[in-house]
Amino acid sequence: MNAADMRAFLREEFGIMNDEDFEMAVNVSTGIDLGIFTQPFKGGVNNDKLKKRIPA
């Protein structure tokens, strides 16, 4: 997707017509919760420890 396609998508789906609208939408957004990627794995078997692997 190029910039023109992204601008068209934002205009059609969210009514964002220009850079000012985009910045305002970003500033009032609650963000994305990335906790699922940063929390330790709970339950199950940790195969990495069994095979003595080190995460990258």
Protein Blocks (a to p, Z undefined) as FASTA:
>chain_A
ZZklmmmmmmmmnopabfklmmmmmmmpgbjafklmmgcceehjdfklmnopacZZ
